[in-house]
């Protein structure tokens, strides 16, 4: 493998999709590892250590949902779901299980490549900014790409981490949902506001003592969200 070349794991049971993505992404300078189902993808992910995963949901033997449940217990590698238009609602469940975003078939290859590049760029930059945010017992270290709550490490997906870093970067500021969607666009996020709401809900489940009565991520009704100020 060429030093510095990024590895993308493509998981789809359709050979035509795997071949198309392997050829196109290969031309863009990526090393592509194919897998035909979730079971094969788990093995490949553990051995190939991909930088990003493109994941179909509906597959035999082990579907994308089961893969996400298992894989998120051991890695926070960025995952972009590939889903059919009629399954778009099901993609939201994938987000709740830890995926970062989704694209809908049929998609333009240039758009997908741009999304992949943005996710990888954002994921790398978030690991090297060196900023540390601390509010109450919650601490986010952008250099270590880690989050701790009362000294206990919290496992976040890359999209959840970027969202939390955005909110914690300016405590007390009210972000509209549109602003948050725009800010996260650099990390490859292209979802709707309802998709953003899923990520916020997931974050609250992980960092709030009572997600239904959050003390860190506050809802500003009719506007958006803000992270509580340190005062």
C-alpha positions as a LaTeX table, in Angstrom:
\begin{tabular}{lrrr}
\hline
Residue & $x$ (\AA) & $y$ (\AA) & $z$ (\AA) \\
\hline
Unk1 & 0.00 & 0.00 & 0.00 \\
Unk2 & 1.28 & 3.47 & $-0.90$ \\
Unk3 & 2.14 & 5.52 & 2.18 \\
Unk4 & $-0.54$ & 8.10 & 2.87 \\
Unk5 & $-3.16$ & 6.40 & 0.68 \\
Unk6 & $-6.56$ & 6.27 & 2.37 \\
Unk7 & $-8.44$ & 2.97 & 2.56 \\
Unk8 & $-12.19$ & 2.81 & 1.99 \\
Unk9 & $-14.20$ & $-0.29$ & 2.83 \\
Unk10 & $-17.15$ & $-0.68$ & 0.43 \\
Unk11 & $-19.87$ & $-2.99$ & 1.79 \\
Unk12 & $-22.62$ & $-3.91$ & $-0.66$ \\
Unk13 & $-24.10$ & $-7.22$ & $-1.77$ \\
Unk14 & $-24.45$ & $-6.04$ & $-5.37$ \\
Unk15 & $-21.31$ & $-6.75$ & $-7.38$ \\
Unk16 & $-22.13$ & $-3.99$ & $-9.87$ \\
Unk17 & $-22.12$ & $-1.38$ & $-7.07$ \\
Unk18 & $-18.90$ & $-2.71$ & $-5.56$ \\
Unk19 & $-17.13$ & $-2.75$ & $-8.91$ \\
Unk20 & $-18.35$ & 0.74 & $-9.83$ \\
Unk21 & $-17.22$ & 2.23 & $-6.51$ \\
Unk22 & $-13.95$ & 0.33 & $-6.54$ \\
Unk23 & $-13.09$ & 1.57 & $-10.01$ \\
Unk24 & $-14.13$ & 5.19 & $-9.50$ \\
Unk25 & $-12.69$ & 5.67 & $-6.02$ \\
Unk26 & $-9.53$ & 3.90 & $-7.11$ \\
Unk27 & $-9.16$ & 6.48 & $-9.86$ \\
Unk28 & $-9.50$ & 9.18 & $-7.18$ \\
Unk29 & $-6.46$ & 7.79 & $-5.38$ \\
Unk30 & $-8.13$ & 5.65 & $-2.72$ \\
Unk31 & $-7.40$ & 2.05 & $-1.86$ \\
Unk32 & $-10.75$ & 0.24 & $-1.93$ \\
Unk33 & $-11.52$ & $-2.97$ & $-0.04$ \\
Unk34 & $-14.81$ & $-4.68$ & $-1.02$ \\
Unk35 & $-17.11$ & $-6.77$ & 1.19 \\
Unk36 & $-20.36$ & $-8.48$ & 0.22 \\
Unk37 & $-22.10$ & $-8.44$ & 3.61 \\
Unk38 & $-21.72$ & $-7.31$ & 7.20 \\
Unk39 & $-20.03$ & $-10.49$ & 8.34 \\
Unk40 & $-17.31$ & $-10.16$ & 5.74 \\
Unk41 & $-17.08$ & $-6.43$ & 6.48 \\
Unk42 & $-16.37$ & $-7.03$ & 10.18 \\
Unk43 & $-13.43$ & $-9.26$ & 9.27 \\
Unk44 & $-12.16$ & $-6.80$ & 6.64 \\
Unk45 & $-12.51$ & $-3.79$ & 8.95 \\
Unk46 & $-10.53$ & $-5.47$ & 11.72 \\
Unk47 & $-7.69$ & $-6.46$ & 9.41 \\
Unk48 & $-7.60$ & $-3.61$ & 6.88 \\
Unk49 & $-8.22$ & $-0.74$ & 9.34 \\
Unk50 & $-10.14$ & 1.44 & 6.82 \\
Unk51 & $-10.22$ & 5.22 & 7.09 \\
Unk52 & $-13.89$ & 5.31 & 6.02 \\
Unk53 & $-16.69$ & 2.81 & 5.35 \\
Unk54 & $-19.42$ & 3.01 & 2.71 \\
Unk55 & $-22.18$ & 0.72 & 3.96 \\
Unk56 & $-25.29$ & $-0.69$ & 2.32 \\
Unk57 & $-28.08$ & $-1.54$ & 4.75 \\
Unk58 & $-29.98$ & $-4.41$ & 3.13 \\
Unk59 & $-27.63$ & $-7.38$ & 2.75 \\
Unk60 & $-27.82$ & $-11.14$ & 3.35 \\
Unk61 & $-26.11$ & $-12.99$ & 6.25 \\
Unk62 & $-25.46$ & $-9.79$ & 8.21 \\
Unk63 & $-27.18$ & $-6.51$ & 7.32 \\
Unk64 & $-25.82$ & $-3.00$ & 7.79 \\
Unk65 & $-27.69$ & $-2.45$ & 11.05 \\
Unk66 & $-26.11$ & $-5.46$ & 12.73 \\
Unk67 & $-22.70$ & $-4.48$ & 11.38 \\
Unk68 & $-23.03$ & $-1.00$ & 12.89 \\
Unk69 & $-24.09$ & $-2.36$ & 16.29 \\
Unk70 & $-21.03$ & $-4.60$ & 16.42 \\
Unk71 & $-18.51$ & $-2.30$ & 14.82 \\
Unk72 & $-19.33$ & 0.75 & 16.91 \\
Unk73 & $-18.32$ & $-1.23$ & 19.99 \\
Unk74 & $-14.75$ & $-1.35$ & 18.74 \\
Unk75 & $-14.17$ & 1.55 & 16.36 \\
Unk76 & $-15.37$ & 5.07 & 15.56 \\
Unk77 & $-14.24$ & 5.02 & 11.92 \\
Unk78 & $-16.54$ & 7.29 & 9.85 \\
Unk79 & $-19.44$ & 5.43 & 8.20 \\
Unk80 & $-21.58$ & 6.71 & 5.34 \\
Unk81 & $-24.70$ & 4.67 & 4.61 \\
Unk82 & $-25.67$ & 3.94 & 1.01 \\
Unk83 & $-29.43$ & 3.47 & 0.77 \\
Unk84 & $-32.17$ & 3.24 & $-1.83$ \\
Unk85 & $-34.72$ & 6.06 & $-2.05$ \\
Unk86 & $-37.52$ & 3.86 & $-0.73$ \\
Unk87 & $-35.34$ & 2.94 & 2.28 \\
Unk88 & $-34.38$ & 6.52 & 3.15 \\
Unk89 & $-36.45$ & 6.51 & 6.33 \\
Unk90 & $-34.60$ & 3.37 & 7.44 \\
Unk91 & $-31.32$ & 5.28 & 7.13 \\
Unk92 & $-32.32$ & 7.32 & 10.17 \\
Unk93 & $-32.12$ & 4.12 & 12.23 \\
Unk94 & $-28.60$ & 3.70 & 10.88 \\
Unk95 & $-27.74$ & 7.15 & 12.17 \\
Unk96 & $-29.11$ & 6.23 & 15.58 \\
Unk97 & $-26.81$ & 3.20 & 15.56 \\
Unk98 & $-23.76$ & 5.37 & 14.91 \\
Unk99 & $-23.49$ & 6.12 & 11.19 \\
Unk100 & $-22.35$ & 9.64 & 10.32 \\
Unk101 & $-24.44$ & 10.35 & 7.23 \\
Unk102 & $-26.14$ & 8.70 & 4.26 \\
Unk103 & $-26.38$ & 9.04 & 0.51 \\
Unk104 & $-29.34$ & 7.92 & $-1.59$ \\
Unk105 & $-29.12$ & 5.75 & $-4.70$ \\
Unk106 & $-28.81$ & 6.64 & $-7.48$ \\
Unk107 & $-26.10$ & 9.15 & $-6.64$ \\
Unk108 & $-23.58$ & 11.03 & $-8.73$ \\
Unk109 & $-20.09$ & 9.62 & $-8.35$ \\
Unk110 & $-18.54$ & 13.08 & $-8.13$ \\
Unk111 & $-20.89$ & 13.99 & $-5.30$ \\
Unk112 & $-20.02$ & 10.81 & $-3.41$ \\
Unk113 & $-16.28$ & 11.34 & $-3.91$ \\
Unk114 & $-16.62$ & 14.92 & $-2.69$ \\
Unk115 & $-18.50$ & 13.73 & 0.41 \\
Unk116 & $-15.86$ & 11.08 & 1.12 \\
Unk117 & $-13.06$ & 13.62 & 0.75 \\
Unk118 & $-14.82$ & 16.07 & 3.07 \\
Unk119 & $-15.41$ & 13.46 & 5.78 \\
Unk120 & $-11.77$ & 12.36 & 5.73 \\
Unk121 & $-10.49$ & 15.95 & 5.74 \\
Unk122 & $-12.70$ & 16.94 & 8.65 \\
Unk123 & $-11.86$ & 13.81 & 10.62 \\
Unk124 & $-8.14$ & 14.47 & 10.22 \\
Unk125 & $-8.31$ & 18.17 & 11.03 \\
Unk126 & $-10.37$ & 17.53 & 14.16 \\
Unk127 & $-7.52$ & 15.37 & 15.43 \\
Unk128 & $-4.86$ & 18.05 & 15.04 \\
Unk129 & $-6.35$ & 21.36 & 16.14 \\
Unk130 & $-5.13$ & 21.05 & 19.74 \\
Unk131 & $-8.12$ & 22.82 & 21.31 \\
Unk132 & $-9.54$ & 21.58 & 24.60 \\
Unk133 & $-13.08$ & 22.50 & 25.69 \\
Unk134 & $-14.27$ & 21.92 & 29.23 \\
Unk135 & $-17.68$ & 22.72 & 30.68 \\
Unk136 & $-18.59$ & 21.27 & 34.05 \\
Unk137 & $-17.55$ & 17.62 & 34.15 \\
Unk138 & $-17.50$ & 17.34 & 30.35 \\
Unk139 & $-14.20$ & 17.75 & 28.48 \\
Unk140 & $-13.53$ & 17.53 & 24.75 \\
Unk141 & $-9.93$ & 17.34 & 23.47 \\
Unk142 & $-9.70$ & 17.96 & 19.73 \\
Unk143 & $-6.03$ & 16.96 & 19.62 \\
Unk144 & $-6.67$ & 13.54 & 21.17 \\
Unk145 & $-10.11$ & 13.34 & 19.54 \\
Unk146 & $-11.52$ & 12.28 & 22.91 \\
Unk147 & $-14.43$ & 13.17 & 25.16 \\
Unk148 & $-14.58$ & 12.46 & 28.88 \\
Unk149 & $-17.37$ & 12.91 & 31.40 \\
Unk150 & $-16.33$ & 12.95 & 35.06 \\
Unk151 & $-13.07$ & 11.33 & 33.95 \\
Unk152 & $-14.84$ & 8.53 & 32.08 \\
Unk153 & $-14.22$ & 8.29 & 28.34 \\
Unk154 & $-17.30$ & 8.69 & 26.14 \\
Unk155 & $-17.35$ & 6.96 & 22.75 \\
Unk156 & $-18.69$ & 9.24 & 19.98 \\
Unk157 & $-18.99$ & 8.84 & 16.25 \\
Unk158 & $-17.01$ & 11.35 & 14.15 \\
Unk159 & $-20.20$ & 13.26 & 13.33 \\
Unk160 & $-21.24$ & 13.38 & 16.98 \\
Unk161 & $-17.76$ & 14.55 & 17.94 \\
Unk162 & $-17.80$ & 17.33 & 15.32 \\
Unk163 & $-21.26$ & 18.46 & 16.42 \\
Unk164 & $-20.23$ & 18.55 & 20.07 \\
Unk165 & $-17.00$ & 20.40 & 19.23 \\
Unk166 & $-19.01$ & 23.02 & 17.33 \\
Unk167 & $-21.40$ & 23.58 & 20.23 \\
Unk168 & $-18.74$ & 23.50 & 22.95 \\
Unk169 & $-16.52$ & 25.85 & 20.94 \\
Unk170 & $-18.94$ & 28.70 & 21.63 \\
Unk171 & $-20.81$ & 28.02 & 24.89 \\
Unk172 & $-23.97$ & 30.07 & 25.24 \\
Unk173 & $-24.27$ & 30.79 & 21.53 \\
Unk174 & $-27.57$ & 29.77 & 19.96 \\
Unk175 & $-27.02$ & 27.85 & 16.73 \\
Unk176 & $-29.96$ & 27.51 & 14.39 \\
Unk177 & $-30.45$ & 24.05 & 12.93 \\
Unk178 & $-29.58$ & 25.49 & 9.54 \\
Unk179 & $-26.30$ & 26.88 & 10.87 \\
Unk180 & $-25.35$ & 23.55 & 12.39 \\
Unk181 & $-26.14$ & 21.74 & 9.16 \\
Unk182 & $-23.96$ & 24.24 & 7.26 \\
Unk183 & $-21.13$ & 23.96 & 9.80 \\
Unk184 & $-21.15$ & 20.18 & 9.58 \\
Unk185 & $-21.16$ & 20.23 & 5.77 \\
Unk186 & $-17.35$ & 20.26 & 5.85 \\
Unk187 & $-17.43$ & 16.84 & 7.48 \\
Unk188 & $-19.55$ & 15.43 & 4.66 \\
Unk189 & $-22.89$ & 15.94 & 6.39 \\
Unk190 & $-25.63$ & 16.61 & 3.88 \\
Unk191 & $-28.67$ & 15.51 & 5.82 \\
Unk192 & $-31.87$ & 17.29 & 6.66 \\
Unk193 & $-32.69$ & 18.96 & 9.96 \\
Unk194 & $-34.40$ & 15.77 & 11.13 \\
Unk195 & $-31.08$ & 13.97 & 10.58 \\
Unk196 & $-29.35$ & 16.59 & 12.73 \\
Unk197 & $-31.96$ & 16.02 & 15.43 \\
Unk198 & $-31.01$ & 12.33 & 15.51 \\
Unk199 & $-27.35$ & 13.20 & 16.14 \\
Unk200 & $-28.35$ & 15.62 & 18.92 \\
Unk201 & $-30.54$ & 12.95 & 20.51 \\
Unk202 & $-27.69$ & 10.43 & 20.34 \\
Unk203 & $-25.30$ & 12.94 & 21.92 \\
Unk204 & $-27.68$ & 13.64 & 24.78 \\
Unk205 & $-28.06$ & 9.94 & 25.46 \\
Unk206 & $-24.29$ & 9.69 & 25.88 \\
Unk207 & $-23.45$ & 12.84 & 27.86 \\
Unk208 & $-26.60$ & 13.81 & 29.76 \\
Unk209 & $-27.64$ & 12.32 & 33.11 \\
Unk210 & $-31.25$ & 12.71 & 31.91 \\
Unk211 & $-31.51$ & 13.12 & 28.11 \\
Unk212 & $-35.11$ & 14.31 & 28.48 \\
Unk213 & $-33.96$ & 17.17 & 30.73 \\
Unk214 & $-30.54$ & 18.04 & 29.29 \\
Unk215 & $-28.17$ & 20.29 & 31.19 \\
Unk216 & $-25.44$ & 20.52 & 28.54 \\
Unk217 & $-27.13$ & 20.70 & 25.12 \\
Unk218 & $-30.13$ & 22.97 & 25.49 \\
Unk219 & $-32.97$ & 23.31 & 22.99 \\
Unk220 & $-33.95$ & 26.86 & 22.10 \\
Unk221 & $-37.49$ & 26.23 & 20.92 \\
Unk222 & $-38.27$ & 27.48 & 17.46 \\
Unk223 & $-34.60$ & 28.27 & 16.82 \\
Unk224 & $-32.09$ & 25.50 & 17.45 \\
Unk225 & $-29.55$ & 24.47 & 20.08 \\
Unk226 & $-26.92$ & 25.92 & 22.37 \\
Unk227 & $-24.34$ & 24.53 & 24.74 \\
Unk228 & $-24.71$ & 25.85 & 28.25 \\
Unk229 & $-22.30$ & 28.58 & 29.24 \\
Unk230 & $-19.69$ & 27.90 & 31.90 \\
Unk231 & $-21.25$ & 30.34 & 34.36 \\
\hline
\end{tabular}
